[in-house]
């Protein structure tokens, strides 16, 4: 062993090369990702690229045991970072070494690695945990529903907190492998493609893979006893639908609706472009809720959505989200119109296709049925606020805004926009303003004022604004109607409206 004497200038240069930032330069990642609607959602300091979930669930007791492995990359010099999670944790390892951890707030898991993590480093985080999701309440509510034979995780804007640790915000999407062990005779449904299934010692393991970026709230789990149908699309995509065996009188209407998934998706490809994912389907567990949700590749439907008979319209809505909401996700929850306005408008286009009322007639109906003093017009679809995020106005007024765009730019540009947008931002995130800019680019027309009128003003757009957007309006003085549907004395309720309105609760349920 020997010691070299190094000139000060050489020493300084070598230190810059080999010595990392001092401990003082490492700081905790933010406990929220920065969404003003939900400040505690998500976390700062890292991005997750993949989740590997190994789960064991006992329906009789609601006990869920899990090991989650997260592959991530640091975005800053991290001394500590958070995951969003609510169940009891027994061990955390970062890059193979045990890490300290603590709970804070309603669902923050604070992790302190054995050594600080430099910016730009690939890291592996392993979390072992167990608990009963149905007993976990966050701010007084739960995203986990018990069923007579199992449990279901499906909710918006949060659901992951109840069953796996995550960076729980759409800005941080990742791919997923979900392996679930359940008692023989019970099935486990999740997103994507079922890679394999095997049984041993009274337990059956289901291995699911979702191979495109997926938001945490769009990741779902359903355990129970299901009737499962399988098929393939014309392009070879696997289709899997699952139905609880105890849906009662709703069973026929449920199947008559959800079994339309394949042909609805093929029609939507003609409107929005190639389907963006590796699988297709839907599932209907025996739950008391009334909402539906666009869980990626496999939407969740409550049986109550079909209490009044078959409702293909709600299937159209949730499948449209696979393009608008799942592949292209919100940058922040204020951008919810990018999701709900277009999924609702897809229902209007389906109505037009089926001869049950054109999109123009539906827009005229919505505009006419809400007087100027109706609270409906107080909600701004372009930024509705967290309390009104799933208000009917976000869906209906949001779709009216899209018809106004169609009438302003013409069908050729309009359908080019509808198909181009999911390609422009595939598997990413976008804001309302991004869509406005894109529509202006494609159409060559200035559209900011149009969208301001229909999305951002907390008042009913004036008769002159409606006439300019080519809606049917009646003159207060003469009573005469003007616009594309001017032949009618008053807009008539389109045949499709009741089924569309039944899906207004599609994302409620908090």
Buried (B, 14 or more C-beta within 10 A) or exposed (E): EEEEEEEEEEEEEEEEEEEEEEEEEBBBBBBBBEBEBBEBBBBBBBBBBBBBBBBBBBBEEBEBBBBBBBBBBBBBBBBBBBBBBBBEBEEBBBBEEEBEBEEEEBBBBBBBBEEBBBBEEEBBBBBBBBBBBBEBEBEEEBBBBBBEBBBBBBBBBBBBBBBBBBBBBBBBBBBBBBBBBBBEEBBBBBBBBBEEEEEEEEBBBBBBBBBBBBBBBBBBBBBBBBBEBEBEBEEEBBBBBBBBEBBEEBBEBBBBBBBBBBEBBBBBBEBBBEBBBBBBBBBBBBBEBBBBBBBBBBBBBBBBBBBEEBBBBBBBBBBBBBBBBBBBBBBBBBBBBBBBBBBBBBBBBBBBEEEBBBBBBBBBBBBBBBEEEEEBBBBBBBBBEBEBBBBBBBBBBBBBBBBBBBBBBEEEBBBBBBBBBBBBBBBBBBBBBBBBBBBBEBBEBEBEEBBEBBBBBEEBBEBEBBBBBBBBBBEEEEEEBBBBBEEEEEBBBBEBBEBBBBBBBBBBBB
